Amino acid sequence: MAHSKPRLTNRRNALRDLTGLGAIAGMLPLLGRFADGQSPMSLIPAAFAQGAPGVGASAGNLAFILGAKTAAVPMAEWEPKSADSASEVGRFRIAQGEEPVAKAPPDASRYTAKAYDFPGGTLRVLTWKKGVPVVHQITYEAEIMVLEGAVTLSPSYGIDGPTAMLKKGDALFMPSGTLRNMKTTSDTVILQAFVASTADKPKGSIVYGKDLKEALTVNWMDNGKPMTANSAKDAAKAPKNAARFTVKRYAFDGNSMRWAKLVKGGTTNTVTTGRTDVLIYISKGRMRRTEGNETMEVVAGDTVREILGNPGHWEILEDSEFIATDAPLRANPYSALIATTPGTKLMTMINDQNGRSTYGLADVPMKKVSETESISEKQPGLHWRVGPRKAITPYTRTHKAYQSNTGPYEQHVGGAPHFTGCMSGNVETTAQDGMVLRRNAGDFCFITPGALHHSSFRSPVEAVYFNLYVPGTDKDTAGLKVK
């Protein structure tokens, strides 16, 4: 939820004794429900991997999206100054679209974004012009490749993470943090991939292009038989019209990206994609791709989907390059979390092993006080507030018709540790792993500091939210423990 910094009243000390989980637990039939296997509070798998706005099921055969037909959307990002009354440490602001970007501060980082939405995920290209400062808070992207320029990765506020300088050809997997370069000397281009992983709990990593070797492949036909050579010695035997290309493979935990460089002339052997879908961004040159029964000439800025089970090949019309990534179609592994977990639990928004937000469950020890009532120990509380959320939309965040001044890729932190309770209306909140928590009146969630999220208020009536703040700071990112 979008939270402003709470105002403290002179009733704070009195409220501290009145509020807390112990008091709230006794009111759960009215105000909230624990996850006990019966609760209608639900985790809804995102429409597509990592919460990327994708396309409908009718686009299952979609294989090509051309850059010339893909809008370059104006974007702006900035960190509010400490003197700003709406600022909060670790909080970023983002604007999407010409009018919202025009209203952004003069020193905001301004760039354009092109999104290529496929059934198994999304490729998105961010472009900053030379001299424009780069500020980008990593949200949903599962993979990042630097195509041009240089950026510095710094960890999110309050969360342990790596700091690294990234240049052209460097890649991030399951990243967390912020990319910055306040004094750019060239254009900066970032490729984002919003895809799932084949690993259950993938571990994030940084892979530097300079540490990888290029593997050579040469394809040609010999009396109708496809031939392949992978060494310079064997390649010397190939005809001049053979297809020649090299590949750098960025091995991640469950996935990989590949940077291919193809030499003009020749046609690659036909290969059937047999593991996952593959999403490809053409970064240089011109080629002709045959994918199943469809053939399309593609140039720099276009994207291609190699569809699982489809045969395909490339005709290399110019020296060309592309970046490819796995795009597994996979069910959300957390969608059954509540129904399969016994006992009394409280829904929490937490940070995973990579510093990325997800949802979890916290144990709440309860004492039975009657046949129909149980209560926890009294918990410390600080202050509370109640307020409306007026941003109403009929669409989910992954729907193409979803509109927002911040865009569907925006995420923000919630500040100090607190509970949110839905008193009326409906909200869908998406974490970095693409998991969606849908809450209706009576549902509660603990918001861990540093846990990024995006909220969409889809109710036909105005949503009203109750916030209960508990002791702690905006650096207490470890999660919730209930006594």
C-alpha positions as CSV (number, residue, x, y, z in Angstrom):
1,M,0.0,0.0,0.0
2,A,1.1,3.5,-0.6
3,H,1.8,4.9,2.9
4,S,2.8,8.5,3.8
5,K,4.8,8.9,7.0
6,P,2.4,8.7,9.9
7,R,1.7,11.8,12.0
8,L,2.2,11.2,15.8
9,T,-0.4,12.7,18.0
10,N,-0.3,13.6,21.7
11,R,-2.4,10.5,22.3
12,R,0.5,8.2,21.4
13,N,1.3,7.0,24.9
14,A,-2.3,6.2,25.6
15,L,-2.7,4.3,22.3
16,R,0.5,2.4,23.0
17,D,-1.3,0.7,25.9
18,L,-4.5,0.1,24.0
19,T,-3.2,-1.2,20.7
20,G,-1.1,-4.2,19.8
21,L,-1.5,-7.6,18.4
22,G,-3.1,-8.9,21.7
23,A,-5.9,-6.4,21.4
24,I,-6.3,-6.9,17.7
25,A,-6.3,-10.7,18.0
26,G,-9.4,-10.6,20.2
27,M,-11.1,-8.5,17.5
28,L,-10.2,-10.8,14.6
29,P,-13.8,-11.9,13.9
30,L,-14.5,-8.2,13.0
31,L,-11.2,-6.8,11.8
32,G,-9.0,-9.6,10.5
33,R,-8.5,-13.3,9.8
34,F,-5.5,-15.5,10.5
35,A,-4.4,-17.9,7.8
36,D,-5.8,-21.2,9.2
37,G,-6.7,-23.0,6.0
38,Q,-10.2,-21.7,6.0
39,S,-9.5,-18.0,5.4
40,P,-10.7,-16.4,2.2
41,M,-7.6,-14.2,2.2
42,S,-5.8,-15.5,-0.9
43,L,-2.5,-15.6,-2.7
44,I,-3.2,-15.1,-6.4
45,P,-0.5,-16.2,-8.8
46,A,0.4,-13.3,-11.1
47,A,-0.8,-13.6,-14.7
48,F,2.8,-14.1,-15.9
49,A,6.2,-14.8,-14.4
50,Q,7.6,-12.2,-12.0
51,G,4.4,-10.1,-12.2
52,A,5.2,-8.8,-15.7
53,P,2.3,-7.3,-17.6
54,G,1.9,-9.9,-20.3
55,V,-0.6,-10.9,-23.0
56,G,-3.6,-13.1,-23.0
57,A,-3.9,-16.8,-23.5
58,S,-5.1,-16.2,-27.1
59,A,-1.5,-15.0,-27.9
60,G,0.0,-18.4,-27.3
61,N,1.5,-18.5,-30.8
62,L,3.0,-15.0,-30.5
63,A,6.6,-15.2,-31.8
64,F,7.6,-11.7,-32.9
65,I,7.2,-8.2,-31.5
66,L,8.8,-5.4,-33.5
67,G,10.5,-2.5,-32.0
68,A,9.1,-0.1,-34.6
69,K,5.6,-0.9,-33.4
70,T,6.5,-0.8,-29.7
71,A,5.9,2.5,-27.9
72,A,8.9,4.2,-26.1
73,V,7.1,5.3,-22.9
74,P,8.6,8.4,-21.1
75,M,9.6,7.5,-17.5
76,A,11.1,9.4,-14.5
77,E,12.6,8.2,-11.2
78,W,13.9,10.2,-8.3
79,E,14.6,10.0,-4.6
80,P,12.7,12.8,-2.6
81,K,15.0,15.2,-0.8
82,S,15.0,14.9,3.0
83,A,13.4,18.3,3.3
84,D,10.4,17.1,1.3
85,S,7.5,16.5,3.7
86,A,6.4,13.4,1.7
87,S,9.9,11.9,1.7
88,E,10.9,8.8,3.5
89,V,14.3,7.2,3.7
90,G,14.7,4.4,1.2
91,R,11.6,5.5,-0.8
92,F,11.7,6.2,-4.5
93,R,9.2,8.0,-6.7
94,I,8.4,7.0,-10.3
95,A,6.3,8.6,-13.1
96,Q,5.1,7.1,-16.3
97,G,3.7,9.0,-19.3
98,E,4.3,12.5,-20.7
99,E,2.2,14.5,-18.3
100,P,3.3,12.8,-15.1
101,V,7.0,12.9,-16.2
102,A,6.7,16.6,-17.0
103,K,5.7,17.2,-13.4
104,A,8.7,15.3,-12.0
105,P,11.4,17.3,-10.3
106,P,13.9,18.9,-12.8
107,D,16.8,16.7,-11.5
108,A,14.8,13.4,-11.8
109,S,16.3,10.6,-13.9
110,R,14.4,10.6,-17.2
111,Y,14.5,7.7,-19.7
112,T,12.3,5.8,-22.1
113,A,11.0,2.2,-21.7
114,K,9.9,-0.3,-24.3
115,A,8.1,-3.4,-23.1
116,Y,7.7,-6.5,-25.2
117,D,5.1,-8.7,-23.6
118,F,5.0,-12.5,-24.4
119,P,3.0,-15.2,-22.8
120,G,5.9,-16.5,-20.7
121,G,7.3,-13.1,-19.6
122,T,8.4,-9.7,-20.7
123,L,11.5,-8.1,-22.2
124,R,11.9,-4.4,-21.4
125,V,14.5,-2.0,-22.6
126,L,15.4,1.2,-20.7
127,T,17.3,4.0,-22.5
128,W,19.0,7.0,-20.9
129,K,20.6,9.7,-23.2
130,K,24.2,10.8,-22.7
131,G,24.5,13.3,-19.8
132,V,21.2,12.3,-18.2
133,P,21.6,10.8,-14.6
134,V,20.7,7.2,-14.2
135,V,18.5,6.2,-11.2
136,H,16.6,3.0,-11.3
137,Q,15.1,1.1,-8.4
138,I,15.0,-2.6,-9.2
139,T,11.5,-4.0,-8.8
140,Y,10.1,-7.0,-10.7
141,E,12.9,-7.8,-13.1
142,A,14.4,-11.3,-12.7
143,E,17.4,-10.6,-14.9
144,I,19.3,-7.5,-16.0
145,M,21.8,-7.1,-18.8
146,V,23.8,-3.9,-19.4
147,L,23.8,-3.3,-23.1
148,E,25.4,0.2,-23.2
149,G,27.1,2.4,-20.6
150,A,27.9,1.8,-17.0
151,V,26.0,1.8,-13.7
152,T,26.6,1.1,-10.0
153,L,24.5,-1.4,-8.1
154,S,23.9,-0.4,-4.5
155,P,21.7,-2.4,-2.0
156,S,18.2,-1.4,-0.9
157,Y,18.0,0.6,2.2
158,G,18.3,-1.6,5.3
159,I,18.9,-4.8,3.3
160,D,22.3,-6.5,3.0
161,G,23.4,-6.8,-0.6
162,P,26.3,-6.4,-3.0
163,T,27.7,-3.2,-4.3
164,A,29.1,-3.5,-7.8
165,M,30.1,-1.6,-10.9
166,L,28.5,-3.0,-14.0
167,K,29.5,-2.3,-17.6
168,K,28.4,-3.4,-21.0
169,G,28.0,-7.2,-21.0
170,D,27.5,-7.6,-17.3
171,A,24.4,-9.2,-15.9
172,L,22.4,-9.6,-12.7
173,F,20.1,-12.5,-11.7
174,M,17.4,-12.1,-9.1
175,P,18.7,-8.6,-8.4
176,S,17.8,-6.3,-5.5
177,G,18.8,-2.7,-5.0
178,T,19.3,0.5,-7.1
179,L,21.2,1.2,-10.3
180,R,22.8,4.6,-10.5
181,N,25.2,6.7,-12.6
182,M,24.9,10.4,-11.9
183,K,27.4,11.5,-14.5
184,T,26.9,9.5,-17.7
185,T,29.3,10.0,-20.6
186,S,27.4,7.9,-23.1
187,D,23.9,6.5,-23.6
188,T,22.9,3.9,-21.1
189,V,20.8,1.0,-22.2
190,I,19.5,-1.7,-19.8
191,L,17.7,-4.9,-20.8
192,Q,15.3,-6.3,-18.3
193,A,13.9,-9.8,-18.4
194,F,10.7,-10.5,-16.3
195,V,10.8,-14.3,-16.4
196,A,10.4,-17.2,-14.0
197,S,13.2,-19.5,-12.9
198,T,13.4,-23.3,-13.2
199,A,14.9,-23.4,-9.6
200,D,12.5,-23.5,-6.6
201,K,14.4,-20.9,-4.6
202,P,17.0,-19.4,-7.0
203,K,20.0,-17.6,-5.5
204,G,20.9,-14.3,-7.0
205,S,24.2,-13.6,-8.7
206,I,26.3,-11.2,-10.7
207,V,28.0,-12.4,-13.8
208,Y,30.7,-10.2,-15.5
209,G,31.0,-10.5,-19.2
210,K,34.8,-10.2,-19.0
211,D,34.9,-13.5,-17.1
212,L,33.2,-15.5,-19.8
213,K,34.6,-17.1,-22.9
214,E,32.9,-17.1,-26.3
215,A,32.0,-20.5,-27.6
216,L,32.3,-20.9,-31.4
217,T,29.6,-22.7,-33.4
218,V,29.6,-23.3,-37.2
219,N,26.6,-24.8,-39.0
220,W,26.3,-26.0,-42.6
221,M,24.7,-28.6,-44.7
222,D,26.6,-31.6,-46.3
223,N,24.5,-33.4,-48.9
224,G,21.3,-32.6,-47.0
225,K,22.8,-33.5,-43.6
226,P,23.2,-30.7,-41.0
227,M,26.7,-30.4,-39.8
228,T,28.1,-28.6,-36.7
229,A,31.6,-27.6,-35.7
230,N,32.6,-26.2,-32.3
231,S,36.4,-25.7,-32.7
232,A,38.5,-23.5,-34.9
233,K,40.1,-26.6,-36.4
234,D,36.8,-28.2,-37.4
235,A,35.4,-24.9,-38.5
236,A,38.2,-24.4,-41.0
237,K,36.7,-27.4,-42.9
238,A,33.3,-25.7,-43.3
239,P,32.2,-24.1,-46.5
240,K,32.4,-20.3,-46.8
241,N,28.6,-19.9,-46.7
242,A,28.4,-21.7,-43.4
243,A,26.7,-19.9,-40.5
244,R,29.3,-18.8,-37.9
245,F,28.5,-17.4,-34.5
246,T,29.9,-17.2,-31.0
247,V,28.0,-17.3,-27.7
248,K,28.7,-16.1,-24.2
249,R,26.6,-18.0,-21.7
250,Y,25.6,-16.4,-18.4
251,A,24.9,-19.3,-16.1
252,F,22.4,-18.5,-13.3
253,D,20.7,-20.6,-10.7
254,G,18.1,-22.4,-12.9
255,N,18.3,-20.0,-15.8
256,S,20.8,-18.5,-18.2
257,M,21.2,-15.6,-20.6
258,R,23.2,-15.9,-23.9
259,W,24.8,-13.1,-25.8
260,A,25.3,-14.3,-29.4
261,K,27.3,-12.7,-32.2
262,L,26.5,-13.9,-35.7
263,V,28.6,-13.3,-38.8
264,K,26.9,-12.2,-42.0
265,G,26.0,-15.0,-44.4
266,G,24.8,-18.6,-43.9
267,T,21.8,-20.2,-42.3
268,T,21.8,-21.9,-38.9
269,N,20.7,-25.5,-38.6
270,T,17.0,-26.0,-37.6
271,V,16.7,-26.6,-33.9
272,T,13.6,-27.4,-31.9
273,T,13.3,-25.7,-28.5
274,G,13.0,-28.4,-26.0
275,R,13.4,-27.1,-22.4
276,T,11.6,-23.8,-22.1
277,D,10.4,-20.9,-24.2
278,V,13.3,-18.5,-25.1
279,L,12.9,-14.7,-25.4
280,I,15.4,-12.9,-27.6
281,Y,16.2,-9.2,-28.0
282,I,18.0,-8.3,-31.2
283,S,20.6,-5.7,-30.3
284,K,22.4,-5.3,-33.6
285,G,22.1,-6.2,-37.3
286,R,19.4,-7.8,-39.4
287,M,18.3,-11.5,-39.7
288,R,15.5,-13.6,-40.9
289,R,13.9,-15.9,-38.4
290,T,11.8,-18.9,-39.2
291,E,9.7,-20.0,-36.1
292,G,7.5,-22.9,-36.8
293,N,5.4,-22.0,-39.9
294,E,6.1,-18.2,-39.6
295,T,9.1,-16.3,-41.0
296,M,9.9,-12.7,-40.2
297,E,12.8,-10.4,-41.0
298,V,14.0,-8.8,-37.7
299,V,16.4,-5.9,-37.0
300,A,18.0,-4.2,-34.0
301,G,15.2,-3.4,-31.5
302,D,13.0,-6.3,-32.4
303,T,12.2,-9.3,-30.2
304,V,11.6,-13.0,-30.9
305,R,10.1,-15.8,-28.9
306,E,11.4,-19.3,-29.6
307,I,8.3,-21.4,-28.6
308,L,8.8,-24.6,-26.7
309,G,8.4,-27.5,-29.2
310,N,8.7,-25.3,-32.3
311,P,11.5,-25.9,-34.9
312,G,13.3,-22.8,-36.1
313,H,16.4,-21.3,-37.7
314,W,18.2,-18.0,-38.5
315,E,19.3,-16.6,-41.9
316,I,22.1,-14.1,-41.0
317,L,21.6,-11.1,-43.4
318,E,24.1,-8.8,-41.6
319,D,26.6,-9.1,-38.8
320,S,24.2,-9.3,-35.9
321,E,23.9,-9.8,-32.1
322,F,21.2,-10.9,-29.8
323,I,20.6,-11.6,-26.1
324,A,18.5,-14.6,-25.3
325,T,17.0,-15.8,-22.0
326,D,15.1,-18.8,-20.7
327,A,11.4,-18.1,-20.1
328,P,9.9,-21.1,-18.3
329,L,6.1,-21.3,-18.0
330,R,5.8,-22.3,-14.3
331,A,3.0,-22.2,-11.7
332,N,3.6,-19.9,-8.8
333,P,5.2,-22.0,-6.0
334,Y,3.7,-20.0,-3.2
335,S,0.0,-20.0,-4.4
336,A,-1.0,-22.8,-2.0
337,L,0.9,-21.4,1.0
338,I,-2.1,-20.7,3.2
339,A,-4.1,-23.8,2.4
340,T,-1.2,-26.2,3.0
341,T,0.1,-24.6,6.2
342,P,-1.5,-25.8,9.5
343,G,-1.8,-23.9,12.7
344,T,-2.4,-20.2,13.4
345,K,-0.5,-17.9,11.1
346,L,-0.4,-14.2,10.2
347,M,0.3,-13.1,6.7
348,T,3.5,-11.1,6.3
349,M,5.3,-9.3,3.5
350,I,9.0,-10.2,3.9
351,N,12.3,-10.1,2.0
352,D,13.7,-13.4,0.6
353,Q,17.3,-14.7,0.5
354,N,18.0,-12.3,-2.4
355,G,16.6,-9.2,-0.6
356,R,13.5,-9.3,-2.8
357,S,10.0,-9.0,-1.4
358,T,7.6,-12.0,-1.2
359,Y,4.9,-13.2,1.2
360,G,5.2,-15.5,4.2
361,L,3.5,-16.6,7.4
362,A,4.4,-15.7,11.0
363,D,3.5,-18.0,13.9
364,V,1.2,-16.5,16.4
365,P,1.0,-18.4,19.7
366,M,-2.6,-18.3,21.0
367,K,-4.2,-19.0,24.3
368,K,-7.7,-20.5,24.3
369,V,-10.0,-18.5,26.5
370,S,-13.3,-20.1,25.6
371,E,-14.8,-22.6,23.1
372,T,-15.1,-19.8,20.5
373,E,-12.2,-17.5,21.3
374,S,-8.4,-17.5,21.5
375,I,-6.1,-14.6,22.2
376,S,-2.4,-13.9,22.0
377,E,-0.1,-12.3,24.5
378,K,-0.4,-8.5,24.5
379,Q,1.9,-7.1,21.9
380,P,3.5,-3.6,21.9
381,G,2.0,-1.0,19.6
382,L,2.8,2.6,19.0
383,H,0.1,4.4,17.1
384,W,-2.6,3.8,14.5
385,R,-4.5,5.6,11.7
386,V,-7.4,5.1,9.4
387,G,-7.7,6.5,6.0
388,P,-9.2,6.1,2.5
389,R,-7.5,4.9,-0.6
390,K,-9.2,6.6,-3.5
391,A,-7.2,5.1,-6.5
392,I,-9.8,2.8,-7.9
393,T,-9.2,0.7,-11.1
394,P,-11.2,-2.2,-12.5
395,Y,-8.1,-3.9,-13.9
396,T,-5.4,-6.0,-12.4
397,R,-1.8,-4.7,-12.6
398,T,-1.0,-7.2,-15.3
399,H,-3.9,-6.2,-17.5
400,K,-3.0,-4.2,-20.6
401,A,-5.7,-1.7,-19.8
402,Y,-4.3,-1.0,-16.4
403,Q,-3.4,2.7,-16.1
404,S,-1.4,4.5,-13.4
405,N,0.7,7.6,-13.3
406,T,3.5,5.5,-11.9
407,G,3.1,2.6,-14.3
408,P,2.7,-1.2,-13.6
409,Y,6.4,-1.7,-12.8
410,E,6.5,0.8,-9.8
411,Q,7.1,-0.5,-6.3
412,H,7.7,1.3,-3.0
413,V,8.5,0.6,0.6
414,G,6.1,0.9,3.5
415,G,8.5,2.6,6.0
416,A,8.5,1.6,9.6
417,P,7.1,-1.9,10.6
418,H,3.3,-1.9,10.7
419,F,0.2,-3.9,10.1
420,T,-2.4,-3.0,7.5
421,G,-6.0,-4.0,7.7
422,C,-8.6,-3.7,5.0
423,M,-11.8,-2.3,6.5
424,S,-13.7,-1.8,3.2
425,G,-13.1,-2.3,-0.5
426,N,-10.5,-4.6,-2.2
427,V,-6.8,-4.3,-2.9
428,E,-4.3,-6.5,-4.8
429,T,-0.7,-6.1,-3.7
430,T,2.2,-7.5,-5.8
431,A,5.6,-8.4,-4.4
432,Q,8.9,-8.6,-6.3
433,D,8.5,-12.3,-7.0
434,G,5.2,-11.7,-8.8
435,M,3.0,-13.1,-6.1
436,V,-0.2,-11.2,-5.5
437,L,-2.0,-10.9,-2.2
438,R,-5.7,-10.1,-2.6
439,R,-7.3,-8.6,0.5
440,N,-10.9,-7.8,1.2
441,A,-12.6,-6.2,4.3
442,G,-11.3,-8.0,7.4
443,D,-7.9,-9.1,6.0
444,F,-4.6,-8.2,7.7
445,C,-0.9,-8.2,6.7
446,F,2.3,-7.2,8.4
447,I,4.5,-5.0,6.2
448,T,8.2,-5.6,6.8
449,P,10.5,-2.5,6.2
450,G,12.3,-2.7,2.9
451,A,9.8,-5.0,1.3
452,L,8.9,-3.4,-2.0
453,H,5.3,-3.7,-3.3
454,H,2.8,-2.3,-5.8
455,S,-0.9,-1.9,-4.9
456,S,-3.9,-1.8,-7.1
457,F,-7.2,-0.8,-5.6
458,R,-9.8,-2.7,-7.7
459,S,-12.8,-2.1,-5.5
460,P,-16.1,-0.7,-6.8
461,V,-16.3,1.2,-3.5
462,E,-13.6,3.3,-1.8
463,A,-11.1,1.3,0.1
464,V,-10.5,2.2,3.7
465,Y,-7.4,1.0,5.5
466,F,-6.4,0.7,9.2
467,N,-2.6,1.0,9.9
468,L,-1.1,-0.1,13.2
469,Y,2.5,0.8,13.7
470,V,4.7,-1.2,16.1
471,P,8.1,-0.6,17.7
472,G,11.1,-0.7,15.3
473,T,12.8,1.3,12.6
474,D,12.8,1.3,8.8
475,K,16.0,-0.8,9.0
476,D,14.2,-3.7,10.8
477,T,14.0,-5.8,7.6
478,A,14.2,-9.3,9.2
479,G,10.4,-9.8,9.5
480,L,7.9,-10.3,12.2
481,K,8.2,-12.3,15.5
482,V,5.2,-12.6,17.7
483,K,5.6,-13.4,21.4
